[in-house]
Amino acid sequence: MAGTCKIVGPSLANMPWEDKPAGCGEVMWRYSANPIIPRDLIPFSNSIFNSAVVPYKNGFAGVFRCDDKNRQAWIHSGTSKDGINFEIDPEPIKFVCDEPEIAEYLEAYDPRVCWIEDRYYVTWCNFYHGPTIGMGYTHDFKTFTQIENAFLPYNRNGVMFPRKIDGKYAMVSRPSDTGHTPFGDIFYSESPDLCYWGKHRYVMGTSIGWQSKKIGAGPVPIETSEGWLLFYHGVLNSCNGFVYSMGAALLDLDKPWKVIYRTKPYLLSPQTLYECVGDVPNVVFPCAALTDADTGRIAVYYGCADTVTGVAFCQLDELMDYMKKHSF
């Protein structure tokens, strides 16, 4: 059962879960049947990864990155009864959009989905004269409406907070460049109307080792009684290229640009075959998390080697204790 630190939110008794294997000394562990989504689940897909899953009705729904066999990236809608086995629409999402100027884009990838008040907001990397943060919403995962892009190019990893903070919508993002960005820090921004974003604040930047090249926000921040729990990816520039791993930080509830704790060691790094071998080797890229307030259970969905999708588990109390003992 959950202890002193509590998840602020509903119970989710039907969320996917697997107990920690006997003898495992890690704070986060992989699902034994990973990867849960293969690269060829739908016709003409080259790979399915870096995708977002949320509770929906009596099951789960989400938005999934599916690269086609032209090697173009698109986002697709999908559903699941158990959060493990998914049915994904073979056709990319076609947004309803009143602005022809922003409705035209070349690619869409790395989505996040966030429930705020009365709808599911979708943010993604939208290639509009360079990568920027595309935004839209849905009520039913069938009809999607596109709204204004959040920022100018170049930006990636736009992740919304699941409620307004001080009366404003809130988002973290990672300003970048035109290519495979060799730098990147996380910034906080707010908006009164989801159109105009400002009051940008620096949250945190690169550090040593596994997060020395760049970092970026992962799943929608999880509200807890002690702060916002933010899983994020960090990148190491090895002699064999970039290596993506996962860590976590705890941000202040009222001023989320203030970091309370931040894991110095990684929580999960590419070590299995499906994480180390694929279109982009050595990638663990978190994009979504499910939580159960009653038990403190957390399930994190992550992209593996830019090819398939996996899930890993942790317990809030154990993670918080680890963060406090192994923080910068």
MARVO-363157 format. One record per residue (C-alpha): residue in one letter; x negated, y, z. Coordinates in Angstrom, 2 decimals. Each point is the difference from the previous one (the first is absolute). Layout:
! MARVO-363157
ROFI|residuo|px|py|pz
ROFI|A|X|Y|Z .
...
//
This chain:
! MARVO-363157
ROFI|residuo|px|py|pz
ROFI|M|0.00|0.00|0.00 .
ROFI|A|-1.06|3.59|-0.54 .
ROFI|G|-1.67|1.67|2.99 .
ROFI|T|-0.80|3.61|0.88 .
ROFI|C|-0.16|1.39|-3.52 .
ROFI|K|3.32|-0.30|-1.82 .
ROFI|I|1.00|0.21|-3.64 .
ROFI|V|2.60|2.74|-0.44 .
ROFI|G|2.58|-1.46|-2.34 .
ROFI|P|2.46|-2.82|-0.52 .
ROFI|S|-0.45|-3.69|0.66 .
ROFI|L|-0.72|-2.18|-3.02 .
ROFI|A|0.37|-3.57|1.19 .
ROFI|N|-0.02|-1.39|-3.55 .
ROFI|M|-3.32|1.54|-1.03 .
ROFI|P|-2.62|-2.42|-1.33 .
ROFI|W|-2.29|-1.26|2.73 .
ROFI|E|-2.56|-2.69|0.69 .
ROFI|D|-1.67|-0.43|3.38 .
ROFI|K|-3.73|0.51|0.28 .
ROFI|P|-1.87|-3.21|-0.84 .
ROFI|A|-1.56|-1.86|2.89 .
ROFI|G|-3.57|1.13|0.57 .
ROFI|C|0.38|3.22|-2.02 .
ROFI|G|-1.84|2.83|1.73 .
ROFI|E|1.06|2.77|-2.40 .
ROFI|V|2.59|2.67|0.79 .
ROFI|M|1.55|-0.45|-3.48 .
ROFI|W|0.56|-3.30|-1.78 .
ROFI|R|1.08|-1.03|-3.50 .
ROFI|Y|3.15|-1.90|-0.91 .
ROFI|S|-1.04|-3.59|-0.63 .
ROFI|A|1.90|-0.15|-3.33 .
ROFI|N|-1.57|3.14|-1.50 .
ROFI|P|0.25|1.33|-2.61 .
ROFI|I|3.77|0.38|0.27 .
ROFI|I|0.43|1.65|-3.41 .
ROFI|P|-1.98|-1.48|-2.89 .
ROFI|R|-1.24|2.07|-2.91 .
ROFI|D|2.46|-1.57|-2.46 .
ROFI|L|3.27|0.04|1.95 .
ROFI|I|1.75|1.89|-2.83 .
ROFI|P|-0.41|-0.35|-3.78 .
ROFI|F|-2.82|2.05|-1.52 .
ROFI|S|-1.57|0.96|3.34 .
ROFI|N|-3.77|-0.06|0.23 .
ROFI|S|0.02|0.63|3.75 .
ROFI|I|2.33|0.99|2.89 .
ROFI|F|-1.59|1.76|2.97 .
ROFI|N|-0.10|3.21|2.09 .
ROFI|S|3.74|-0.11|0.61 .
ROFI|A|2.50|1.24|2.62 .
ROFI|V|2.59|-2.04|1.91 .
ROFI|V|2.74|1.26|2.39 .
ROFI|P|2.96|-1.53|1.86 .
ROFI|Y|3.14|0.18|-2.14 .
ROFI|K|3.47|-1.26|0.93 .
ROFI|N|-0.49|-3.52|1.39 .
ROFI|G|-3.31|-0.53|-1.74 .
ROFI|F|-2.71|2.08|-1.63 .
ROFI|A|-0.58|2.12|-3.07 .
ROFI|G|-2.91|1.85|-1.46 .
ROFI|V|-1.86|1.67|-2.83 .
ROFI|F|-2.81|-1.97|-1.57 .
ROFI|R|-2.99|0.90|-2.09 .
ROFI|C|0.00|-2.23|-3.09 .
ROFI|D|-2.74|0.47|-2.57 .
ROFI|D|1.14|-1.30|-3.37 .
ROFI|K|-2.00|-1.87|-2.62 .
ROFI|N|-0.80|3.30|-1.69 .
ROFI|R|-1.75|0.73|3.34 .
ROFI|Q|2.31|2.91|0.72 .
ROFI|A|1.31|0.46|3.55 .
ROFI|W|3.72|0.30|0.74 .
ROFI|I|2.22|-0.21|3.06 .
ROFI|H|2.85|-2.53|0.21 .
ROFI|S|2.84|-0.57|2.46 .
ROFI|G|0.37|-3.28|1.86 .
ROFI|T|1.82|-1.77|2.82 .
ROFI|S|-0.56|-2.87|2.40 .
ROFI|K|2.00|-1.94|2.57 .
ROFI|D|-2.96|-0.82|2.22 .
ROFI|G|-2.71|2.57|-0.79 .
ROFI|I|-2.20|-2.73|-1.49 .
ROFI|N|1.72|-1.21|-3.17 .
ROFI|F|0.88|2.88|-2.35 .
ROFI|E|2.08|0.50|-3.10 .
ROFI|I|-1.41|2.89|-2.01 .
ROFI|D|1.80|1.73|-2.86 .
ROFI|P|-2.02|-0.69|-3.14 .
ROFI|E|0.81|3.49|-1.28 .
ROFI|P|-1.78|3.04|1.52 .
ROFI|I|2.04|2.50|1.98 .
ROFI|K|1.61|2.59|-2.26 .
ROFI|F|0.52|3.11|2.09 .
ROFI|V|2.94|2.32|-0.41 .
ROFI|C|-1.61|3.42|-0.37 .
ROFI|D|1.38|3.46|-0.79 .
ROFI|E|-3.42|1.38|-0.93 .
ROFI|P|-1.32|-1.37|-3.31 .
ROFI|E|-3.39|1.52|0.71 .
ROFI|I|-0.71|-2.23|3.01 .
ROFI|A|1.96|-2.98|-1.33 .
ROFI|E|-2.74|-0.64|-2.56 .
ROFI|Y|-2.98|-1.82|1.48 .
ROFI|L|-2.49|-2.57|-1.19 .
ROFI|E|-0.23|-2.34|3.00 .
ROFI|A|1.33|-0.48|3.53 .
ROFI|Y|-1.71|-2.03|2.70 .
ROFI|D|-0.70|-0.68|3.70 .
ROFI|P|3.51|0.82|1.34 .
ROFI|R|1.10|0.55|3.58 .
ROFI|V|3.62|-0.06|1.19 .
ROFI|C|1.25|1.95|3.02 .
ROFI|W|3.50|0.12|1.52 .
ROFI|I|0.86|3.54|1.14 .
ROFI|E|3.48|0.87|1.27 .
ROFI|D|2.23|-1.35|-2.77 .
ROFI|R|-2.15|-1.30|-2.82 .
ROFI|Y|-3.19|-1.78|-1.01 .
ROFI|Y|-2.67|2.37|-1.31 .
ROFI|V|-2.57|-1.36|-2.41 .
ROFI|T|-3.43|1.55|-0.43 .
ROFI|W|-2.50|-1.28|-2.52 .
ROFI|C|-3.08|0.98|-1.94 .
ROFI|N|1.55|1.65|-3.04 .
ROFI|F|-2.25|0.68|-2.96 .
ROFI|Y|1.15|3.50|-0.90 .
ROFI|H|-2.99|1.70|-1.71 .
ROFI|G|-2.07|-1.95|2.47 .
ROFI|P|0.95|-1.93|3.12 .
ROFI|T|2.38|1.76|2.37 .
ROFI|I|2.75|-0.95|2.49 .
ROFI|G|3.27|-0.88|-1.74 .
ROFI|M|3.16|0.07|2.10 .
ROFI|G|3.49|-1.42|-0.26 .
ROFI|Y|2.71|-1.69|2.02 .
ROFI|T|2.55|-2.80|-0.11 .
ROFI|H|2.94|-1.17|2.06 .
ROFI|D|0.33|-3.49|-1.42 .
ROFI|F|-3.26|-0.94|-1.80 .
ROFI|K|1.94|0.02|-3.26 .
ROFI|T|0.33|3.70|-0.82 .
ROFI|F|-3.08|2.14|0.59 .
ROFI|T|-0.10|3.80|-0.22 .
ROFI|Q|-3.26|1.82|-0.65 .
ROFI|I|-0.69|3.36|1.64 .
ROFI|E|-2.92|2.41|-0.28 .
ROFI|N|-3.55|-1.24|0.32 .
ROFI|A|-1.35|0.89|3.42 .
ROFI|F|-3.38|1.41|-1.02 .
ROFI|L|-2.15|1.11|-2.89 .
ROFI|P|-2.38|-2.53|-1.46 .
ROFI|Y|-2.19|-1.46|1.32 .
ROFI|N|1.39|-1.93|2.95 .
ROFI|R|0.74|-3.57|1.07 .
ROFI|N|1.36|-2.01|2.93 .
ROFI|G|2.91|2.31|0.83 .
ROFI|V|1.77|-1.53|3.00 .
ROFI|M|3.02|1.58|1.70 .
ROFI|F|0.78|-0.08|3.71 .
ROFI|P|3.30|-1.77|0.81 .
ROFI|R|1.57|3.05|1.64 .
ROFI|K|-0.32|3.76|-0.08 .
ROFI|I|-2.64|1.52|2.27 .
ROFI|D|0.86|3.39|1.46 .
ROFI|G|2.88|0.15|-2.48 .
ROFI|K|-2.17|-0.59|-3.07 .
ROFI|Y|-0.63|-2.95|-2.29 .
ROFI|A|-3.54|-1.24|0.49 .
ROFI|M|-2.53|-1.85|-2.15 .
ROFI|V|-3.62|-1.06|0.04 .
ROFI|S|-1.95|-0.19|-3.25 .
ROFI|R|-3.51|-0.35|-1.40 .
ROFI|P|-1.18|2.69|-2.43 .
ROFI|S|-2.10|-1.61|-2.72 .
ROFI|D|-1.28|0.50|-3.54 .
ROFI|T|0.74|-1.28|-3.49 .
ROFI|G|-1.68|-3.37|0.29 .
ROFI|H|-0.97|-2.73|2.45 .
ROFI|T|-0.53|2.59|2.72 .
ROFI|P|-3.35|-0.27|1.82 .
ROFI|F|1.28|2.08|2.95 .
ROFI|G|3.16|0.50|2.01 .
ROFI|D|1.33|1.25|3.33 .
ROFI|I|3.54|-0.07|1.40 .
ROFI|F|2.01|3.24|0.30 .
ROFI|Y|3.40|0.81|1.51 .
ROFI|S|2.62|2.19|-1.73 .
ROFI|E|3.56|1.08|0.78 .
ROFI|S|3.01|1.15|-1.99 .
ROFI|P|3.36|1.59|0.84 .
ROFI|D|1.71|-1.37|-3.12 .
ROFI|L|-2.12|-2.74|-1.67 .
ROFI|C|-0.93|2.49|-2.71 .
ROFI|Y|-2.47|2.43|1.56 .
ROFI|W|-2.82|-1.55|2.00 .
ROFI|G|-2.43|1.95|2.16 .
ROFI|K|-1.57|0.53|3.43 .
ROFI|H|-2.61|-2.55|-0.98 .
ROFI|R|-2.06|-1.36|2.88 .
ROFI|Y|-3.10|-2.20|0.01 .
ROFI|V|0.65|-3.33|1.71 .
ROFI|M|-3.18|-2.07|-0.35 .
ROFI|G|-2.78|-0.82|-2.41 .
ROFI|T|-2.57|-2.60|-0.81 .
ROFI|S|-2.22|-1.56|2.64 .
ROFI|I|-2.57|-2.77|0.16 .
ROFI|G|-0.08|-3.43|-1.59 .
ROFI|W|3.23|-1.38|-1.44 .
ROFI|Q|1.58|3.49|-0.21 .
ROFI|S|-3.02|2.01|-1.12 .
ROFI|K|1.00|0.77|-3.61 .
ROFI|K|3.70|1.00|0.26 .
ROFI|I|3.17|-0.69|1.96 .
ROFI|G|3.73|0.15|-0.74 .
ROFI|A|3.30|-0.50|1.83 .
ROFI|G|1.72|-3.37|-0.33 .
ROFI|P|3.52|-0.80|1.24 .
ROFI|V|2.52|2.55|1.26 .
ROFI|P|-1.19|1.06|3.50 .
ROFI|I|1.58|-2.01|2.81 .
ROFI|E|1.40|2.04|2.88 .
ROFI|T|-1.00|-1.31|3.44 .
ROFI|S|0.37|1.37|3.50 .
ROFI|E|-3.67|1.04|-0.07 .
ROFI|G|-0.27|1.45|-3.50 .
ROFI|W|0.27|-0.72|-3.73 .
ROFI|L|-1.71|-3.26|-0.92 .
ROFI|L|-1.58|0.42|-3.44 .
ROFI|F|-1.56|-2.92|-1.83 .
ROFI|Y|-2.44|1.20|-2.65 .
ROFI|H|-2.54|-1.29|-2.46 .
ROFI|G|-3.68|0.81|0.08 .
ROFI|V|-2.53|-0.50|-2.77 .
ROFI|L|-3.65|-1.01|0.12 .
ROFI|N|-2.24|0.54|-3.02 .
ROFI|S|-1.96|-3.26|-0.09 .
ROFI|C|-2.69|-1.06|-2.46 .
ROFI|N|2.80|-1.95|-1.73 .
ROFI|G|2.51|2.86|-0.15 .
ROFI|F|2.81|1.24|2.25 .
ROFI|V|1.27|-2.17|2.87 .
ROFI|Y|3.44|0.87|1.44 .
ROFI|S|0.85|-0.93|3.60 .
ROFI|M|2.77|0.86|2.48 .
ROFI|G|-0.12|1.93|3.26 .
ROFI|A|2.44|1.91|2.22 .
ROFI|A|0.26|3.35|1.75 .
ROFI|L|2.35|1.47|2.59 .
ROFI|L|1.17|3.55|-0.73 .
ROFI|D|1.64|2.52|2.32 .
ROFI|L|3.81|-0.14|-0.16 .
ROFI|D|0.52|3.77|-0.22 .
ROFI|K|-3.20|0.94|-1.83 .
ROFI|P|-0.80|-3.02|-2.18 .
ROFI|W|-3.18|1.57|-1.33 .
ROFI|K|-1.53|-0.60|3.44 .
ROFI|V|-1.61|-3.46|0.26 .
ROFI|I|0.24|-1.71|3.40 .
ROFI|Y|-1.66|-3.32|-0.85 .
ROFI|R|-1.57|-1.46|-3.13 .
ROFI|T|-1.42|-3.48|-0.47 .
ROFI|K|-3.74|-0.05|-0.46 .
ROFI|P|-0.06|-3.65|-1.21 .
ROFI|Y|2.36|-1.03|-2.79 .
ROFI|L|3.12|-2.01|0.78 .
ROFI|L|0.01|-1.96|-3.26 .
ROFI|S|-2.58|-0.17|-2.78 .
ROFI|P|-0.23|-1.98|-3.25 .
ROFI|Q|-1.06|-3.49|1.05 .
ROFI|T|2.38|-2.49|-1.61 .
ROFI|L|-0.18|-1.10|-3.63 .
ROFI|Y|3.15|1.96|-0.98 .
ROFI|E|-1.42|3.18|1.58 .
ROFI|C|-3.48|-0.36|-1.46 .
ROFI|V|0.80|-1.25|-3.52 .
ROFI|G|2.34|1.79|-2.39 .
ROFI|D|0.24|2.92|-2.40 .
ROFI|V|-1.73|2.21|2.58 .
ROFI|P|-2.03|-2.17|2.37 .
ROFI|N|-0.24|0.58|3.75 .
ROFI|V|3.19|1.95|0.71 .
ROFI|V|2.33|0.04|3.01 .
ROFI|F|2.45|2.87|-0.62 .
ROFI|P|2.90|0.44|2.52 .
ROFI|C|3.20|1.60|-1.32 .
ROFI|A|2.90|-0.98|2.28 .
ROFI|A|0.80|-1.21|3.51 .
ROFI|L|3.00|-1.58|1.71 .
ROFI|T|0.47|0.31|3.76 .
ROFI|D|2.19|-1.47|2.71 .
ROFI|A|0.47|2.33|2.97 .
ROFI|D|1.11|-2.83|2.30 .
ROFI|T|-3.15|-2.10|-0.36 .
ROFI|G|-2.61|2.47|-1.25 .
ROFI|R|-0.62|-2.15|-3.05 .
ROFI|I|-1.48|1.64|-3.10 .
ROFI|A|-0.31|-1.48|-3.50 .
ROFI|V|-2.19|1.89|-2.48 .
ROFI|Y|0.33|-0.54|-3.76 .
ROFI|Y|-3.18|0.56|-1.95 .
ROFI|G|-1.39|-0.26|-3.50 .
ROFI|C|-2.70|-2.61|-0.52 .
ROFI|A|-2.74|0.56|-2.60 .
ROFI|D|2.43|2.19|-2.01 .
ROFI|T|1.65|-3.24|-1.12 .
ROFI|V|2.41|-1.55|2.54 .
ROFI|T|1.80|0.94|3.23 .
ROFI|G|-0.64|-1.34|3.50 .
ROFI|V|1.32|0.60|3.51 .
ROFI|A|-1.80|0.11|3.34 .
ROFI|F|1.28|0.19|3.56 .
ROFI|C|-0.88|1.67|3.28 .
ROFI|Q|1.57|0.74|3.38 .
ROFI|L|0.33|3.65|1.05 .
ROFI|D|-1.34|-0.42|3.55 .
ROFI|E|-3.00|-1.99|-1.12 .
ROFI|L|-0.73|2.49|-2.79 .
ROFI|M|0.31|2.99|2.33 .
ROFI|D|-2.33|-1.60|2.52 .
ROFI|Y|-2.49|-0.74|-2.77 .
ROFI|M|0.18|3.55|-1.34 .
ROFI|K|-0.62|1.51|3.44 .
ROFI|K|-3.03|-2.21|0.55 .
ROFI|H|-1.45|0.34|-3.52 .
ROFI|S|0.69|3.58|-0.99 .
ROFI|F|-2.17|2.90|-1.12 .
//
